[in-house]
Amino acid sequence: MSFVITNEELKSLHADNPANEVKVAIETAATSDDDGSKQALLAKFLAASKEVTTLTKTPSNDVKLTLYALYKQGLGATPTKPGMLDFVGKKKYEAWEGKKNLKTDEAQQQYIDQVEELKKAEKI
């Protein structure tokens, strides 16, 4: 069985994440004991999450799932497990499960790197 994640779903990552998930990520970075690098990384991560919505070439479903999983993990969010008949939700949840052991900052950096690769691919 195949499924499709639409561009609208990719662009609605923010809609899938209540504002307080982003707020919690910002507060966590702001209260960390580092030299501000977590705040800088979070700023780049949030900028990349906006940039991904401007891509003109549609990424593959696998790339979209990876972006979804890294975005959720980068915010420290835990998606709710979907119902048995929600096939797209199940794929998204499984993608996140594969990334749930990443530290938040690692997920943010991988997300940024993935978006940069997609942006470079558009320029070729």
N, CA, C and O atoms as a GROMACS GRO file, in nm:
protein
  496
    1MET      N    1   0.085  -0.117   0.000
    1MET     CA    2   0.000   0.000   0.000
    1MET      C    3   0.090   0.123   0.000
    1MET      O    4   0.186   0.130   0.076
    2SER      N    5   0.058   0.217  -0.084
    2SER     CA    6   0.136   0.339  -0.084
    2SER      C    7   0.052   0.452  -0.027
    2SER      O    8  -0.071   0.444  -0.021
    3PHE      N    9   0.119   0.554   0.015
    3PHE     CA   10   0.051   0.669   0.070
    3PHE      C   11   0.126   0.792   0.023
    3PHE      O   12   0.239   0.782  -0.024
    4VAL      N   13   0.063   0.904   0.034
    4VAL     CA   14   0.123   1.028  -0.011
    4VAL      C   15   0.110   1.132   0.098
    4VAL      O   16   0.002   1.151   0.156
    5ILE      N   17   0.220   1.199   0.126
    5ILE     CA   18   0.215   1.316   0.214
    5ILE      C   19   0.214   1.435   0.120
    5ILE      O   20   0.308   1.454   0.043
    6THR      N   21   0.111   1.512   0.126
    6THR     CA   22   0.096   1.624   0.035
    6THR      C   23   0.186   1.740   0.076
    6THR      O   24   0.234   1.747   0.189
    7ASN      N   25   0.209   1.830  -0.018
    7ASN     CA   26   0.286   1.951   0.013
    7ASN      C   27   0.217   2.033   0.119
    7ASN      O   28   0.282   2.099   0.200
    8GLU      N   29   0.084   2.029   0.119
    8GLU     CA   30   0.010   2.103   0.221
    8GLU      C   31   0.041   2.048   0.360
    8GLU      O   32   0.053   2.124   0.456
    9GLU      N   33   0.055   1.915   0.370
    9GLU     CA   34   0.089   1.856   0.500
    9GLU      C   35   0.230   1.895   0.540
    9GLU      O   36   0.256   1.924   0.658
   10LEU      N   37   0.322   1.897   0.444
   10LEU     CA   38   0.458   1.940   0.474
   10LEU      C   39   0.458   2.084   0.522
   10LEU      O   40   0.528   2.119   0.617
   11LYS      N   41   0.380   2.168   0.454
   11LYS     CA   42   0.375   2.309   0.489
   11LYS      C   43   0.299   2.334   0.619
   11LYS      O   44   0.311   2.441   0.679
   12SER      N   45   0.222   2.236   0.663
   12SER     CA   46   0.144   2.256   0.785
   12SER      C   47   0.212   2.200   0.909
   12SER      O   48   0.146   2.177   1.010
   13LEU      N   49   0.342   2.179   0.902
   13LEU     CA   50   0.411   2.131   1.022
   13LEU      C   51   0.384   2.221   1.141
   13LEU      O   52   0.367   2.174   1.253
   14HIS      N   53   0.380   2.351   1.115
   14HIS     CA   54   0.352   2.444   1.225
   14HIS      C   55   0.210   2.424   1.276
   14HIS      O   56   0.185   2.434   1.396
   15ALA      N   57   0.118   2.398   1.186
   15ALA     CA   58  -0.021   2.379   1.227
   15ALA      C   59  -0.036   2.253   1.311
   15ALA      O   60  -0.120   2.248   1.401
   16ASP      N   61   0.046   2.150   1.281
   16ASP     CA   62   0.041   2.027   1.358
   16ASP      C   63   0.098   2.045   1.498
   16ASP      O   64   0.072   1.964   1.587
   17ASN      N   65   0.173   2.149   1.517
   17ASN     CA   66   0.239   2.171   1.645
   17ASN      C   67   0.182   2.294   1.711
   17ASN      O   68   0.201   2.406   1.664
   18PRO      N   69   0.112   2.273   1.821
   18PRO     CA   70   0.057   2.387   1.892
   18PRO      C   71   0.169   2.487   1.926
   18PRO      O   72   0.284   2.450   1.945
   19ALA      N   73   0.131   2.610   1.933
   19ALA     CA   74   0.228   2.716   1.959
   19ALA      C   75   0.307   2.690   2.086
   19ALA      O   76   0.423   2.732   2.097
   20ASN      N   77   0.246   2.623   2.183
   20ASN     CA   78   0.321   2.603   2.306
   20ASN      C   79   0.433   2.501   2.291
   20ASN      O   80   0.524   2.500   2.373
   21GLU      N   81   0.430   2.413   2.189
   21GLU     CA   82   0.544   2.325   2.164
   21GLU      C   83   0.665   2.407   2.124
   21GLU      O   84   0.776   2.383   2.171
   22VAL      N   85   0.644   2.505   2.036
   22VAL     CA   86   0.752   2.594   1.997
   22VAL      C   87   0.794   2.678   2.117
   22VAL      O   88   0.913   2.702   2.139
   23LYS      N   89   0.696   2.724   2.194
   23LYS     CA   90   0.725   2.805   2.312
   23LYS      C   91   0.811   2.727   2.412
   23LYS      O   92   0.906   2.781   2.468
   24VAL      N   93   0.778   2.600   2.434
   24VAL     CA   94   0.855   2.518   2.526
   24VAL      C   95   0.997   2.501   2.475
   24VAL      O   96   1.092   2.508   2.553
   25ALA      N   97   1.013   2.479   2.345
   25ALA     CA   98   1.147   2.464   2.288
   25ALA      C   99   1.229   2.592   2.307
   25ALA      O  100   1.347   2.586   2.339
   26ILE      N  101   1.165   2.706   2.288
   26ILE     CA  102   1.233   2.834   2.306
   26ILE      C  103   1.272   2.854   2.451
   26ILE      O  104   1.384   2.895   2.482
   27GLU      N  105   1.179   2.824   2.541
   27GLU     CA  106   1.208   2.841   2.684
   27GLU      C  107   1.319   2.747   2.730
   27GLU      O  108   1.404   2.785   2.810
   28THR      N  109   1.319   2.625   2.679
   28THR     CA  110   1.423   2.529   2.714
   28THR      C  111   1.559   2.578   2.668
   28THR      O  112   1.656   2.572   2.743
   29ALA      N  113   1.567   2.628   2.546
   29ALA     CA  114   1.693   2.680   2.494
   29ALA      C  115   1.737   2.802   2.572
   29ALA      O  116   1.856   2.821   2.598
   30ALA      N  117   1.641   2.886   2.610
   30ALA     CA  118   1.674   3.009   2.682
   30ALA      C  119   1.726   2.982   2.822
   30ALA      O  120   1.805   3.060   2.876
   31THR      N  121   1.682   2.872   2.882
   31THR     CA  122   1.724   2.843   3.019
   31THR      C  123   1.839   2.743   3.027
   31THR      O  124   1.877   2.701   3.136
   32SER      N  125   1.893   2.706   2.912
   32SER     CA  126   2.004   2.610   2.914
   32SER      C  127   2.130   2.678   2.967
   32SER      O  128   2.143   2.800   2.964
   33ASP      N  129   2.221   2.596   3.015
   33ASP     CA  130   2.343   2.647   3.076
   33ASP      C  131   2.457   2.665   2.977
   33ASP      O  132   2.572   2.679   3.018
   34ASP      N  133   2.428   2.666   2.849
   34ASP     CA  134   2.536   2.679   2.752
   34ASP      C  135   2.564   2.826   2.721
   34ASP      O  136   2.510   2.915   2.787
   35ASP      N  137   2.645   2.849   2.623
   35ASP     CA  138   2.689   2.984   2.588
   35ASP      C  139   2.597   3.053   2.488
   35ASP      O  140   2.638   3.149   2.423
   36GLY      N  141   2.477   3.006   2.475
   36GLY     CA  142   2.384   3.062   2.378
   36GLY      C  143   2.378   2.984   2.249
   36GLY      O  144   2.302   3.018   2.158
   37SER      N  145   2.459   2.878   2.239
   37SER     CA  146   2.460   2.800   2.115
   37SER      C  147   2.328   2.726   2.094
   37SER      O  148   2.287   2.706   1.980
   38LYS      N  149   2.260   2.686   2.202
   38LYS     CA  150   2.130   2.620   2.187
   38LYS      C  151   2.027   2.719   2.132
   38LYS      O  152   1.943   2.682   2.050
   39GLN      N  153   2.034   2.843   2.176
   39GLN     CA  154   1.943   2.944   2.125
   39GLN      C  155   1.971   2.971   1.978
   39GLN      O  156   1.878   2.986   1.898
   40ALA      N  157   2.098   2.977   1.941
   40ALA     CA  158   2.135   3.002   1.801
   40ALA      C  159   2.090   2.885   1.714
   40ALA      O  160   2.039   2.905   1.604
   41LEU      N  161   2.109   2.763   1.763
   41LEU     CA  162   2.068   2.645   1.688
   41LEU      C  163   1.916   2.643   1.672
   41LEU      O  164   1.865   2.613   1.564
   42LEU      N  165   1.844   2.675   1.778
   42LEU     CA  166   1.698   2.680   1.771
   42LEU      C  167   1.652   2.784   1.670
   42LEU      O  168   1.557   2.761   1.595
   43ALA      N  169   1.718   2.899   1.667
   43ALA     CA  170   1.682   3.003   1.571
   43ALA      C  171   1.702   2.954   1.428
   43ALA      O  172   1.618   2.978   1.342
   44LYS      N  173   1.813   2.884   1.402
   44LYS     CA  174   1.839   2.829   1.269
   44LYS      C  175   1.736   2.722   1.235
   44LYS      O  176   1.689   2.713   1.122
   45PHE      N  177   1.702   2.641   1.334
   45PHE     CA  178   1.604   2.533   1.316
   45PHE      C  179   1.467   2.590   1.278
   45PHE      O  180   1.403   2.543   1.184
   46LEU      N  181   1.423   2.692   1.352
   46LEU     CA  182   1.293   2.753   1.323
   46LEU      C  183   1.294   2.824   1.188
   46LEU      O  184   1.194   2.826   1.117
   47ALA      N  185   1.409   2.883   1.152
   47ALA     CA  186   1.420   2.947   1.020
   47ALA      C  187   1.413   2.841   0.911
   47ALA      O  188   1.347   2.861   0.809
   48ALA      N  189   1.480   2.727   0.931
   48ALA     CA  190   1.476   2.619   0.832
   48ALA      C  191   1.334   2.564   0.818
   48ALA      O  192   1.293   2.525   0.709
   49SER      N  193   1.260   2.561   0.928
   49SER     CA  194   1.123   2.510   0.922
   49SER      C  195   1.033   2.603   0.841
   49SER      O  196   0.932   2.559   0.785
   50LYS      N  197   1.068   2.728   0.835
   50LYS     CA  198   0.994   2.823   0.749
   50LYS      C  199   1.042   2.809   0.604
   50LYS      O  200   0.961   2.812   0.511
   51GLU      N  201   1.172   2.794   0.585
   51GLU     CA  202   1.230   2.783   0.451
   51GLU      C  203   1.177   2.661   0.376
   51GLU      O  204   1.158   2.665   0.254
   52VAL      N  205   1.154   2.552   0.448
   52VAL     CA  206   1.110   2.430   0.381
   52VAL      C  207   0.976   2.449   0.312
   52VAL      O  208   0.944   2.379   0.216
   53THR      N  209   0.899   2.543   0.359
   53THR     CA  210   0.767   2.568   0.299
   53THR      C  211   0.778   2.644   0.168
   53THR      O  212   0.680   2.657   0.095
   54THR      N  213   0.897   2.696   0.137
   54THR     CA  214   0.915   2.773   0.014
   54THR      C  215   0.980   2.692  -0.098
   54THR      O  216   1.004   2.745  -0.206
   55LEU      N  217   1.007   2.565  -0.074
   55LEU     CA  218   1.070   2.482  -0.177
   55LEU      C  219   0.978   2.469  -0.297
   55LEU      O  220   0.856   2.456  -0.282
   56THR      N  221   1.035   2.474  -0.414
   56THR     CA  222   0.954   2.460  -0.535
   56THR      C  223   0.949   2.315  -0.584
   56THR      O  224   0.852   2.274  -0.648
   57LYS      N  225   1.054   2.238  -0.554
   57LYS     CA  226   1.054   2.095  -0.590
   57LYS      C  227   0.997   2.016  -0.474
   57LYS      O  228   1.034   2.038  -0.358
   58THR      N  229   0.909   1.925  -0.504
   58THR     CA  230   0.846   1.844  -0.400
   58THR      C  231   0.941   1.733  -0.356
   58THR      O  232   0.983   1.651  -0.438
   59PRO      N  233   0.974   1.730  -0.227
   59PRO     CA  234   1.059   1.621  -0.177
   59PRO      C  235   0.984   1.488  -0.182
   59PRO      O  236   0.861   1.485  -0.186
   60SER      N  237   1.059   1.380  -0.183
   60SER     CA  238   0.996   1.247  -0.181
   60SER      C  239   0.924   1.226  -0.048
   60SER      O  240   0.947   1.298   0.049
   61ASN      N  241   0.836   1.127  -0.046
   61ASN     CA  242   0.765   1.097   0.079
   61ASN      C  243   0.861   1.058   0.190
   61ASN      O  244   0.840   1.094   0.306
   62ASP      N  245   0.967   0.985   0.155
   62ASP     CA  246   1.065   0.947   0.258
   62ASP      C  247   1.131   1.070   0.319
   62ASP      O  248   1.152   1.077   0.440
   63VAL      N  249   1.165   1.167   0.235
   63VAL     CA  250   1.226   1.290   0.285
   63VAL      C  251   1.126   1.368   0.370
   63VAL      O  252   1.162   1.422   0.474
   64LYS      N  253   1.001   1.373   0.324
   64LYS     CA  254   0.898   1.442   0.403
   64LYS      C  255   0.880   1.377   0.540
   64LYS      O  256   0.864   1.446   0.640
   65LEU      N  257   0.882   1.245   0.543
   65LEU     CA  258   0.869   1.174   0.671
   65LEU      C  259   0.989   1.203   0.761
   65LEU      O  260   0.974   1.222   0.882
   66THR      N  261   1.107   1.207   0.702
   66THR     CA  262   1.227   1.239   0.780
   66THR      C  263   1.218   1.380   0.836
   66THR      O  264   1.248   1.403   0.953
   67LEU      N  265   1.176   1.474   0.753
   67LEU     CA  266   1.160   1.612   0.800
   67LEU      C  267   1.058   1.620   0.913
   67LEU      O  268   1.081   1.687   1.014
   68TYR      N  269   0.947   1.550   0.898
   68TYR     CA  270   0.844   1.549   1.002
   68TYR      C  271   0.902   1.497   1.134
   68TYR      O  272   0.885   1.558   1.239
   69ALA      N  273   0.970   1.383   1.125
   69ALA     CA  274   1.025   1.320   1.245
   69ALA      C  275   1.129   1.409   1.312
   69ALA      O  276   1.128   1.424   1.434
   70LEU      N  277   1.218   1.468   1.233
   70LEU     CA  278   1.321   1.555   1.289
   70LEU      C  279   1.260   1.682   1.348
   70LEU      O  280   1.307   1.733   1.450
   71TYR      N  281   1.156   1.734   1.283
   71TYR     CA  282   1.089   1.854   1.334
   71TYR      C  283   1.026   1.825   1.470
   71TYR      O  284   1.046   1.900   1.565
   72LYS      N  285   0.952   1.718   1.478
   72LYS     CA  286   0.888   1.682   1.606
   72LYS      C  287   0.994   1.662   1.714
   72LYS      O  288   0.980   1.714   1.825
   73GLN      N  289   1.099   1.586   1.682
   73GLN     CA  290   1.203   1.558   1.780
   73GLN      C  291   1.280   1.685   1.814
   73GLN      O  292   1.322   1.705   1.928
   74GLY      N  293   1.298   1.771   1.714
   74GLY     CA  294   1.369   1.897   1.737
   74GLY      C  295   1.294   1.990   1.831
   74GLY      O  296   1.355   2.074   1.897
   75LEU      N  297   1.164   1.975   1.836
   75LEU     CA  298   1.084   2.053   1.931
   75LEU      C  299   1.069   1.982   2.065
   75LEU      O  300   1.017   2.039   2.161
   76GLY      N  301   1.113   1.858   2.071
   76GLY     CA  302   1.094   1.781   2.193
   76GLY      C  303   0.950   1.735   2.208
   76GLY      O  304   0.905   1.707   2.319
   77ALA      N  305   0.879   1.728   2.096
   77ALA     CA  306   0.737   1.691   2.098
   77ALA      C  307   0.721   1.540   2.084
   77ALA      O  308   0.803   1.473   2.021
   78THR      N  309   0.617   1.488   2.143
   78THR     CA  310   0.583   1.347   2.130
   78THR      C  311   0.447   1.338   2.062
   78THR      O  312   0.344   1.372   2.122
   79PRO      N  313   0.446   1.293   1.936
   79PRO     CA  314   0.317   1.283   1.867
   79PRO      C  315   0.229   1.177   1.932
   79PRO      O  316   0.278   1.082   1.993
   80THR      N  317   0.100   1.196   1.919
   80THR     CA  318   0.009   1.095   1.971
   80THR      C  319   0.004   0.978   1.874
   80THR      O  320   0.011   0.996   1.752
   81LYS      N  321  -0.008   0.860   1.929
   81LYS     CA  322  -0.014   0.742   1.844
   81LYS      C  323  -0.147   0.741   1.770
   81LYS      O  324  -0.253   0.755   1.831
   82PRO      N  325  -0.141   0.726   1.637
   82PRO     CA  326  -0.264   0.733   1.557
   82PRO      C  327  -0.347   0.606   1.569
   82PRO      O  328  -0.300   0.502   1.617
   83GLY      N  329  -0.470   0.617   1.526
   83GLY     CA  330  -0.558   0.501   1.523
   83GLY      C  331  -0.515   0.399   1.419
   83GLY      O  332  -0.433   0.429   1.332
   84MET      N  333  -0.569   0.281   1.430
   84MET     CA  334  -0.530   0.169   1.344
   84MET      C  335  -0.556   0.197   1.196
   84MET      O  336  -0.483   0.146   1.111
   85LEU      N  337  -0.656   0.274   1.164
   85LEU     CA  338  -0.691   0.298   1.024
   85LEU      C  339  -0.633   0.428   0.969
   85LEU      O  340  -0.659   0.463   0.854
   86ASP      N  341  -0.556   0.499   1.048
   86ASP     CA  342  -0.491   0.622   1.004
   86ASP      C  343  -0.353   0.586   0.948
   86ASP      O  344  -0.253   0.592   1.019
   87PHE      N  345  -0.350   0.549   0.820
   87PHE     CA  346  -0.228   0.498   0.760
   87PHE      C  347  -0.119   0.604   0.747
   87PHE      O  348  -0.002   0.577   0.772
   88VAL      N  349  -0.157   0.724   0.709
   88VAL     CA  350  -0.059   0.832   0.698
   88VAL      C  351  -0.007   0.868   0.838
   88VAL      O  352   0.114   0.882   0.858
   89GLY      N  353  -0.097   0.882   0.933
   89GLY     CA  354  -0.056   0.911   1.070
   89GLY      C  355   0.036   0.805   1.126
   89GLY      O  356   0.131   0.836   1.198
   90LYS      N  357   0.009   0.680   1.091
   90LYS     CA  358   0.093   0.569   1.138
   90LYS      C  359   0.234   0.581   1.080
   90LYS      O  360   0.332   0.561   1.152
   91LYS      N  361   0.246   0.614   0.952
   91LYS     CA  362   0.378   0.632   0.889
   91LYS      C  363   0.453   0.748   0.953
   91LYS      O  364   0.573   0.739   0.976
   92LYS      N  365   0.382   0.856   0.981
   92LYS     CA  366   0.445   0.971   1.045
   92LYS      C  367   0.493   0.935   1.186
   92LYS      O  368   0.603   0.972   1.226
   93TYR      N  369   0.409   0.862   1.258
   93TYR     CA  370   0.446   0.821   1.394
   93TYR      C  371   0.567   0.727   1.390
   93TYR      O  372   0.658   0.741   1.471
   94GLU      N  373   0.566   0.633   1.296
   94GLU     CA  374   0.679   0.540   1.284
   94GLU      C  375   0.808   0.615   1.248
   94GLU      O  376   0.916   0.580   1.297
   95ALA      N  377   0.797   0.717   1.163
   95ALA     CA  378   0.914   0.797   1.129
   95ALA      C  379   0.969   0.866   1.254
   95ALA      O  380   1.090   0.869   1.277
   96TRP      N  381   0.878   0.922   1.334
   96TRP     CA  382   0.922   0.987   1.457
   96TRP      C  383   0.984   0.886   1.553
   96TRP      O  384   1.086   0.915   1.616
   97GLU      N  385   0.923   0.769   1.564
   97GLU     CA  386   0.977   0.666   1.654
   97GLU      C  387   1.122   0.633   1.620
   97GLU      O  388   1.203   0.604   1.708
   98GLY      N  389   1.153   0.637   1.491
   98GLY     CA  390   1.290   0.610   1.448
   98GLY      C  391   1.388   0.718   1.488
   98GLY      O  392   1.509   0.695   1.486
   99LYS      N  393   1.338   0.834   1.524
   99LYS     CA  394   1.424   0.948   1.562
   99LYS      C  395   1.411   0.985   1.709
   99LYS      O  396   1.480   1.075   1.756
  100LYS      N  397   1.325   0.917   1.784
  100LYS     CA  398   1.295   0.961   1.920
  100LYS      C  399   1.413   0.952   2.015
  100LYS      O  400   1.410   1.014   2.122
  101ASN      N  401   1.516   0.876   1.980
  101ASN     CA  402   1.632   0.866   2.068
  101ASN      C  403   1.736   0.974   2.041
  101ASN      O  404   1.837   0.982   2.111
  102LEU      N  405   1.713   1.056   1.939
  102LEU     CA  406   1.803   1.168   1.912
  102LEU      C  407   1.784   1.276   2.018
  102LEU      O  408   1.673   1.301   2.064
  103LYS      N  409   1.893   1.338   2.055
  103LYS     CA  410   1.882   1.455   2.141
  103LYS      C  411   1.818   1.566   2.060
  103LYS      O  412   1.828   1.568   1.937
  104THR      N  413   1.753   1.657   2.128
  104THR     CA  414   1.683   1.766   2.061
  104THR      C  415   1.776   1.845   1.970
  104THR      O  416   1.741   1.873   1.855
  105ASP      N  417   1.894   1.881   2.020
  105ASP     CA  418   1.985   1.960   1.937
  105ASP      C  419   2.038   1.881   1.818
  105ASP      O  420   2.064   1.939   1.713
  106GLU      N  421   2.054   1.750   1.832
  106GLU     CA  422   2.096   1.667   1.718
  106GLU      C  423   1.988   1.664   1.611
  106GLU      O  424   2.017   1.674   1.492
  107ALA      N  425   1.862   1.651   1.654
  107ALA     CA  426   1.751   1.650   1.559
  107ALA      C  427   1.740   1.785   1.489
  107ALA      O  428   1.715   1.791   1.368
  108GLN      N  429   1.759   1.893   1.564
  108GLN     CA  430   1.753   2.025   1.502
  108GLN      C  431   1.862   2.041   1.396
  108GLN      O  432   1.835   2.092   1.287
  109GLN      N  433   1.984   1.998   1.427
  109GLN     CA  434   2.093   2.011   1.331
  109GLN      C  435   2.069   1.924   1.208
  109GLN      O  436   2.095   1.968   1.096
  110GLN      N  437   2.020   1.802   1.227
  110GLN     CA  438   1.991   1.716   1.114
  110GLN      C  439   1.880   1.776   1.027
  110GLN      O  440   1.885   1.765   0.904
  111TYR      N  441   1.782   1.837   1.088
  111TYR     CA  442   1.674   1.903   1.014
  111TYR      C  443   1.731   2.017   0.930
  111TYR      O  444   1.700   2.028   0.812
  112ILE      N  445   1.812   2.100   0.992
  112ILE     CA  446   1.874   2.212   0.921
  112ILE      C  447   1.955   2.161   0.802
  112ILE      O  448   1.944   2.214   0.691
  113ASP      N  449   2.035   2.057   0.825
  113ASP     CA  450   2.118   2.000   0.719
  113ASP      C  451   2.032   1.946   0.605
  113ASP      O  452   2.065   1.965   0.488
  114GLN      N  453   1.923   1.879   0.639
  114GLN     CA  454   1.833   1.823   0.537
  114GLN      C  455   1.770   1.934   0.452
  114GLN      O  456   1.763   1.922   0.330
  115VAL      N  457   1.727   2.040   0.517
  115VAL     CA  458   1.667   2.152   0.444
  115VAL      C  459   1.771   2.218   0.354
  115VAL      O  460   1.741   2.255   0.241
  116GLU      N  461   1.893   2.232   0.403
  116GLU     CA  462   2.000   2.291   0.321
  116GLU      C  463   2.027   2.204   0.198
  116GLU      O  464   2.048   2.257   0.089
  117GLU      N  465   2.027   2.072   0.214
  117GLU     CA  466   2.045   1.982   0.100
  117GLU      C  467   1.933   2.000  -0.002
  117GLU      O  468   1.958   2.003  -0.123
  118LEU      N  469   1.811   2.012   0.045
  118LEU     CA  470   1.698   2.032  -0.045
  118LEU      C  471   1.708   2.166  -0.119
  118LEU      O  472   1.677   2.174  -0.237
  119LYS      N  473   1.753   2.269  -0.048
  119LYS     CA  474   1.768   2.399  -0.112
  119LYS      C  475   1.878   2.395  -0.218
  119LYS      O  476   1.862   2.454  -0.325
  120LYS      N  477   1.988   2.325  -0.190
  120LYS     CA  478   2.096   2.311  -0.288
  120LYS      C  479   2.048   2.234  -0.410
  120LYS      O  480   2.083   2.269  -0.523
  121ALA      N  481   1.970   2.130  -0.388
  121ALA     CA  482   1.919   2.048  -0.499
  121ALA      C  483   1.830   2.131  -0.592
  121ALA      O  484   1.823   2.104  -0.712
  122GLU      N  485   1.762   2.229  -0.538
  122GLU     CA  486   1.676   2.314  -0.620
  122GLU      C  487   1.758   2.405  -0.711
  122GLU      O  488   1.711   2.443  -0.818
  123LYS      N  489   1.878   2.440  -0.668
  123LYS     CA  490   1.961   2.533  -0.745
  123LYS      C  491   2.035   2.464  -0.859
  123LYS      O  492   2.086   2.530  -0.949
  124ILE      N  493   2.041   2.332  -0.854
  124ILE     CA  494   2.114   2.257  -0.958
  124ILE      C  495   2.035   2.253  -1.087
  124ILE      O  496   2.080   2.194  -1.185
   0.00000   0.00000   0.00000
